[in-house]
Amino acid sequence: MAKTYTRFVCQNCGEASPRWLGQCPHCQAWNTLQEEIVTPKAKTTHAAARGATGVLVFSPISARGETIARLPVGIGELDRVLGGGLVPGAAILLGGEPGIGKSTLLLQAADRLASQGREVLYVSGEESEQQIRLRAARLGLGGSPVRLASGNDAAAVAMAIFAARPESVVIVDSIQTMSVASLESAPGSVAQIRASTDQIVRAAKAQEIPVILVGHVTKEGSLAGPKILEHAVDAVLLFEGDRGLSHRLIRAVKNRYGATDEVGVFEMGEQGLREVANPSALFLSEDRGEVSGSAVFPAIEGTRPLLVEIQALVNPVQGTPRRAVVGWDGARLAMIIAVLEARCGVSLGDKDVYLNVVGGMRISEPAADLAAAAAIASAAIGVPLPATSVAFGEIGLAGEIRPVGQMEQRLREAAKLGFTSATCAPLRGPIPGKIQVDPIRRLDMLVRALRRQAKDRR
């Protein structure tokens, strides 16, 4: 019989070490190694494999199966991110910071699903049933037919899934509080999260019942627990937002049944979360005025265009200049500053440069290069950009402006919101809508135009 042994597992990345270390050698996190007792399983021999009773049945990839029948939640922004609704048997992991609104969103989603006649089982490992009822009452959902339970036993959750009727939905809040009785480690450890997820997901797959798991995040913003947690589920949704602001964003970072670049926009109010019909209004200042250092960028999030405002501040300093960015990639900011200095003659070496995407929005696409460069150049030269103009395009190291994808869709959204002009790379096709396009091929063309305006103002 194999002997048990002790190992130390990192609670951040899941890597194991034969002895305790103050710092994990894999992820470099401090004080995350916890002791676990392991009982090795007997090795599978070739004879045992030859005696297997299961037979694999292969079918051609061209064989057509039944189309997936999704279960719409009834919340348009959530359905958009999910790809149209819940898929039977799908395991969905919803992560977010404490207090961001995960439980509020799931209570509202549970109420919408239950109002469609579906059985919704809400299992909470953090709150009592009375606490959930109080929150539901505050949200105006006191009469909802959602069924509640409080507990931490993953096996009991799996049994509830097996006993649920077809087309049910199960919500587990949260997976870090679930535990398996056969393991000696505490809830929240790598072994417990792995075993609990495995039991619940296996039951959901067997019964073809969608299950939504709530996950905590670390202070760095990544999902707490081992990476296998993300691999074990079908979709990973992140709920983002600043608790000091009213709006929230939900985006998919993994989705086996839909796109991973969609984003849902909500606004937090007294009655919980509500969908935002015009998300661009959240990310544009109500009164931008004639202030230098502000540019509007038509972003594309999934299939939806969003207009966001990018602000820049350039300030002379005596010591070492500082570069700070919020909502964008710091490496791209450094590249844009280098191109402005080397190709356009904009002196920024003795100045602080701050860049901010208004409203807490995070942009990752290179199409924002031109808007960021325009905002920085406008702040450095002291000339405001037109308030009714947008800018987008990718910037190369030679200072050239490259076309980006979905240019027509960006221009159409800008025209719909009242913008009259756009600065971008030349279009190959007709210009959509009533908007004037000012094509530029190099970044220095924009900088020269700003300097001419500065001379005219003098």
C-alpha positions in Angstrom: 0.0 0.0 0.0 1.3 3.4 -0.9 2.4 5.6 2.0 1.0 9.0 2.6 3.3 11.9 2.5 3.2 15.7 3.1 3.6 18.4 0.6 3.2 22.2 0.6 0.9 23.6 -2.1 0.8 27.3 -3.2 -2.7 28.7 -2.7 -2.0 31.2 -5.5 -0.8 29.1 -8.4 -1.2 25.5 -7.2 2.5 24.5 -7.5 3.7 21.9 -4.9 6.9 21.9 -2.9 8.3 19.0 -0.8 9.1 21.5 2.0 7.8 24.8 3.3 9.2 27.9 1.8 8.5 31.5 2.6 8.1 32.4 -1.1 6.6 30.2 -3.8 9.4 29.4 -6.3 6.9 29.4 -9.2 4.7 32.6 -8.8 7.0 34.4 -6.3 4.1 35.0 -3.9 4.9 35.2 -0.2 3.4 33.0 2.6 1.1 31.1 0.3 2.4 27.5 0.8 0.1 25.4 2.9 0.6 21.8 4.1 -1.4 19.0 2.5 -1.4 15.3 3.2 -1.4 13.2 0.1 -2.3 9.5 -0.3 -0.9 8.3 -3.7 -3.1 6.2 -5.9 -2.0 2.8 -7.3 -0.3 3.2 -10.7 -2.3 1.9 -13.7 -0.4 -0.9 -15.4 -0.7 -2.0 -19.0 -2.5 -5.1 -17.8 -5.1 -3.0 -16.0 -5.5 -0.9 -19.1 -6.0 -4.0 -21.3 -8.8 -5.0 -18.9 -10.7 -1.8 -19.2 -14.4 -2.3 -20.0 -15.0 1.1 -21.6 -14.8 1.4 -25.4 -14.2 4.7 -27.2 -16.6 5.3 -30.1 -15.3 7.8 -32.7 -17.4 9.7 -35.2 -16.4 11.9 -38.1 -16.0 15.6 -37.4 -18.3 16.4 -40.3 -21.3 14.7 -38.5 -23.9 17.3 -37.7 -25.4 17.2 -34.2 -28.3 19.0 -32.7 -28.1 22.8 -32.4 -27.5 24.1 -28.8 -30.7 25.3 -27.2 -29.7 28.2 -25.0 -31.6 29.4 -22.0 -31.8 33.2 -22.1 -31.3 34.8 -18.7 -33.6 37.7 -19.5 -30.8 40.3 -18.8 -29.7 41.5 -22.2 -26.2 42.6 -21.2 -25.5 39.3 -19.4 -26.9 37.3 -22.3 -24.7 39.3 -24.7 -21.5 38.3 -22.8 -22.6 34.7 -22.5 -23.2 34.5 -26.3 -27.0 34.4 -26.2 -27.8 32.7 -22.9 -26.9 29.7 -20.7 -26.0 26.4 -22.4 -27.4 23.2 -20.7 -24.6 21.6 -18.7 -22.3 24.6 -18.9 -20.2 25.6 -15.9 -19.7 29.4 -15.7 -17.3 31.1 -13.3 -18.1 34.7 -12.3 -15.3 36.5 -10.6 -15.0 40.0 -9.1 -13.8 42.0 -6.2 -15.8 41.9 -2.9 -18.7 44.3 -2.9 -18.6 44.8 -6.7 -22.1 43.4 -7.1 -21.7 39.7 -8.0 -24.4 38.4 -5.7 -26.7 41.3 -6.7 -26.3 40.4 -10.3 -26.9 36.7 -9.7 -30.0 37.3 -7.5 -31.5 39.4 -10.3 -30.5 36.8 -12.9 -32.0 34.1 -10.7 -35.3 36.0 -10.4 -35.5 36.5 -14.2 -34.9 32.8 -14.8 -37.4 31.7 -12.1 -40.0 34.1 -13.6 -39.7 32.0 -16.8 -40.9 28.9 -15.0 -37.4 27.4 -14.4 -36.3 26.0 -11.1 -33.4 28.0 -9.8 -31.4 26.7 -6.8 -29.2 29.3 -5.1 -26.6 27.8 -2.7 -24.7 30.2 -0.5 -21.6 29.2 1.4 -21.0 32.7 2.8 -24.3 34.0 3.9 -27.3 32.6 5.7 -30.7 32.2 4.0 -32.0 35.1 6.1 -29.2 37.4 4.8 -30.0 36.5 1.2 -33.7 37.2 1.8 -32.9 40.6 3.2 -30.9 41.5 0.2 -33.6 40.2 -2.1 -36.1 42.4 -0.3 -33.9 45.5 -0.8 -33.8 44.7 -4.5 -37.5 44.3 -4.7 -37.3 40.6 -5.2 -38.9 39.5 -2.0 -41.6 37.5 -3.8 -39.2 35.7 -6.1 -39.7 31.9 -6.4 -36.0 31.3 -6.3 -35.1 28.4 -3.8 -32.4 29.1 -1.3 -30.0 26.9 0.6 -27.0 27.6 2.8 -24.1 25.1 3.1 -20.5 24.3 2.3 -20.7 20.7 1.3 -19.8 20.2 -2.4 -21.2 16.6 -2.3 -24.6 18.0 -1.1 -24.6 20.5 -4.0 -23.8 17.7 -6.5 -26.7 15.6 -5.0 -29.0 18.6 -5.4 -28.1 18.9 -9.0 -28.8 15.2 -9.6 -32.2 15.6 -7.9 -33.1 18.8 -9.8 -35.7 18.7 -12.6 -34.6 19.4 -16.2 -33.9 22.9 -17.3 -33.0 24.0 -13.8 -30.2 26.4 -13.0 -27.8 26.2 -10.0 -25.9 29.1 -8.5 -23.1 28.5 -6.0 -21.8 31.5 -4.1 -18.9 30.9 -3.8 -16.7 28.0 -4.9 -13.9 29.0 -2.5 -16.2 28.2 0.5 -17.1 24.7 -0.7 -15.4 21.7 0.7 -15.2 17.9 0.4 -15.4 16.0 3.6 -12.8 13.4 2.6 -10.0 16.0 2.4 -8.4 17.3 5.6 -7.4 20.7 4.2 -9.4 23.8 5.0 -12.0 25.3 2.6 -10.4 27.6 0.1 -7.2 25.5 -0.3 -6.1 24.3 -3.7 -7.1 20.7 -3.0 -10.6 21.7 -1.8 -11.3 24.1 -4.7 -10.1 21.5 -7.2 -12.2 18.6 -5.6 -15.3 20.8 -5.1 -15.3 22.1 -8.6 -14.8 18.6 -10.0 -17.8 17.2 -8.1 -20.1 20.1 -9.0 -19.1 20.3 -12.7 -19.4 16.6 -13.2 -22.9 16.6 -11.8 -23.9 19.6 -14.0 -22.5 17.9 -17.1 -24.2 14.6 -16.3 -27.6 16.2 -15.8 -27.2 18.9 -18.5 -28.0 21.6 -15.9 -26.1 24.9 -16.1 -24.3 25.9 -13.0 -22.9 29.4 -12.1 -19.9 29.5 -9.7 -18.9 32.7 -7.9 -15.2 33.1 -7.5 -13.1 35.5 -5.5 -10.2 37.5 -6.9 -6.8 38.4 -5.5 -5.6 41.9 -4.9 -3.9 41.8 -8.3 -7.3 41.2 -9.9 -6.8 37.6 -10.9 -9.1 34.8 -9.9 -8.1 33.2 -6.5 -7.3 29.6 -6.5 -5.4 27.3 -8.8 -5.4 27.8 -12.6 -7.2 24.4 -13.0 -10.3 26.2 -11.7 -10.4 28.2 -14.9 -9.7 25.2 -17.0 -12.4 23.1 -15.4 -15.2 25.5 -16.4 -16.7 26.5 -19.8 -16.8 30.2 -19.3 -15.0 32.7 -17.1 -16.7 36.1 -16.6 -15.0 39.0 -14.8 -17.2 41.6 -13.1 -15.2 44.9 -13.1 -15.7 48.4 -11.9 -14.8 51.0 -9.3 -16.9 50.8 -6.2 -16.7 54.6 -6.1 -18.4 54.8 -9.5 -22.0 53.7 -10.4 -21.3 51.6 -13.5 -20.0 48.0 -13.8 -18.6 46.0 -16.7 -18.8 42.3 -17.2 -16.6 40.7 -19.8 -15.7 37.2 -20.8 -12.1 36.1 -20.7 -13.0 32.5 -21.7 -16.1 31.2 -23.4 -16.4 27.9 -25.1 -19.9 28.8 -26.4 -19.4 32.3 -27.5 -17.0 35.2 -28.2 -14.5 36.4 -25.6 -14.5 40.1 -26.5 -18.0 41.0 -25.6 -18.7 43.4 -22.8 -21.9 44.1 -20.8 -22.5 47.4 -19.1 -24.6 48.0 -16.0 -25.3 50.8 -13.6 -25.6 50.2 -9.9 -28.6 51.9 -8.3 -30.9 51.5 -5.2 -32.8 48.7 -7.0 -29.7 46.8 -7.9 -28.1 46.7 -11.3 -29.8 48.0 -14.4 -28.7 47.6 -18.1 -27.3 50.7 -19.8 -28.9 51.3 -23.2 -26.3 53.8 -24.4 -22.9 52.8 -22.8 -21.0 55.6 -24.7 -22.7 58.2 -22.5 -21.0 56.7 -19.4 -17.5 57.1 -20.8 -17.8 60.6 -22.2 -17.7 63.7 -20.1 -21.0 65.6 -20.0 -19.2 68.9 -20.7 -15.7 68.4 -22.2 -15.4 72.1 -23.1 -12.4 73.7 -24.8 -9.7 71.9 -22.7 -6.5 70.6 -24.2 -5.5 67.0 -23.7 -8.9 65.3 -24.4 -9.7 63.0 -27.3 -12.6 60.7 -28.1 -11.9 57.2 -29.2 -14.5 54.9 -30.8 -13.6 51.5 -29.4 -15.0 48.1 -30.4 -15.9 45.8 -27.6 -17.0 42.5 -29.2 -19.7 43.5 -31.7 -20.5 46.8 -29.9 -18.9 50.2 -30.6 -18.3 52.3 -27.5 -17.1 55.9 -27.5 -14.7 56.6 -24.7 -12.8 59.7 -23.7 -9.0 59.6 -23.3 -7.5 62.4 -21.3 -3.8 63.4 -21.1 -1.9 65.8 -18.8 1.6 67.0 -19.5 3.4 68.9 -16.7 7.0 70.2 -16.7 9.2 68.9 -13.9 12.7 69.5 -12.6 13.6 66.0 -11.6 12.9 62.6 -13.1 9.7 62.7 -15.3 6.9 60.3 -14.4 4.7 58.3 -16.7 1.3 57.1 -15.3 -1.5 55.5 -17.2 -5.0 54.3 -16.1 -7.1 52.1 -18.3 -4.5 51.5 -21.0 -1.3 49.6 -21.6 1.8 51.3 -20.0 4.1 49.8 -22.6 2.1 51.4 -25.5 2.1 54.7 -23.7 5.9 54.6 -23.6 6.0 53.7 -27.3 3.7 56.6 -28.2 5.8 59.1 -26.2 8.9 57.8 -28.0 7.3 58.2 -31.4 6.1 61.7 -30.6 9.6 62.7 -29.5 11.6 61.0 -32.3 9.3 61.5 -35.3 7.2 64.5 -34.4 9.6 66.7 -32.4 7.4 66.9 -29.4 9.6 67.4 -26.3 8.4 65.2 -23.5 11.7 64.1 -21.8 11.5 66.8 -19.1 7.7 66.5 -18.5 5.4 64.2 -16.5 2.8 62.5 -18.8 -0.4 61.2 -17.3 -3.0 59.3 -19.4 -6.5 58.3 -18.2 -9.4 56.5 -19.8 -12.5 58.2 -18.4 -15.1 56.2 -16.5 -12.9 53.2 -15.5 -13.0 51.7 -19.0 -10.0 49.5 -20.0 -8.8 49.6 -23.6 -6.5 46.9 -25.1 -6.8 47.4 -28.8 -4.0 49.2 -30.8 -6.6 51.3 -32.5 -6.5 53.7 -29.5 -2.9 54.7 -30.4 -3.9 57.8 -32.4 -6.4 59.0 -29.8 -3.8 58.7 -27.1 -1.2 60.4 -29.2 -3.6 63.2 -30.1 -4.5 63.8 -26.4 -0.8 63.9 -25.4 0.2 66.2 -28.3 -2.8 68.4 -27.5 -1.8 68.7 -23.9 1.9 69.3 -24.7 1.1 72.0 -27.3 -1.8 73.5 -25.4 -4.3 73.4 -28.1 -7.7 71.6 -27.6 -8.9 69.1 -30.1 -12.3 69.7 -31.7 -15.1 68.7 -29.3 -17.1 67.0 -32.1 -14.2 64.9 -33.5 -13.0 61.4 -32.9 -9.7 59.8 -33.6 -8.5 56.2 -34.1 -5.7 54.3 -35.7 -2.6 52.2 -35.0 0.7 54.0 -34.9 3.9 52.4 -36.2 7.4 53.1 -34.9 8.0 55.2 -38.1 5.1 57.4 -37.1 2.8 56.0 -39.8 -0.9 55.7 -39.2 -2.2 52.2 -40.1 -5.9 51.3 -40.7 -7.7 49.2 -38.1 -10.6 46.9 -38.3 -14.3 47.9 -38.4 -13.6 51.5 -39.3 -17.0 52.0 -40.9 -18.7 50.7 -37.8 -16.7 53.1 -35.6 -17.6 56.1 -37.8 -21.3 55.1 -37.9 -21.4 55.1 -34.1 -19.7 58.4 -33.9 -22.1 60.0 -36.3 -25.0 58.6 -34.5 -23.9 60.3 -31.3 -23.5 63.7 -33.0 -19.8 63.8 -33.9 -19.1 65.5 -37.2 -15.5 64.6 -38.0 -13.0 61.9 -37.6 -9.2 61.7 -37.8 -8.0 58.3 -39.0 -6.2 56.4 -41.8 -7.6 56.8 -45.3 -10.7 54.7 -45.9 -10.8 52.3 -48.9 -14.6 52.4 -49.3 -17.3 55.0 -49.0 -17.7 57.1 -45.8 -20.8 55.9 -43.8 -23.2 58.4 -42.4 -22.9 62.2 -42.3 -19.4 62.5 -40.9 -16.3 64.1 -42.4 -13.1 62.1 -42.4 -9.8 63.9 -42.2 -7.4 61.2 -43.4 -3.7 61.3 -42.2 -0.9 58.9 -43.1 1.7 60.1 -40.5 1.4 61.3 -37.0 3.5 64.4 -37.6 0.6 65.7 -39.9 -1.6 65.9 -36.8 1.2 67.6 -34.7 1.8 70.2 -37.4 -1.9 71.0 -37.6 -2.0 71.5 -33.8 1.1 73.8 -33.9 -0.5 75.9 -36.7 -3.6 76.3 -34.5 -1.3 77.4 -31.6 0.3 80.1 -33.8 -3.1 81.3 -35.0 -4.2 81.7 -31.4 -1.3 83.9 -30.6 
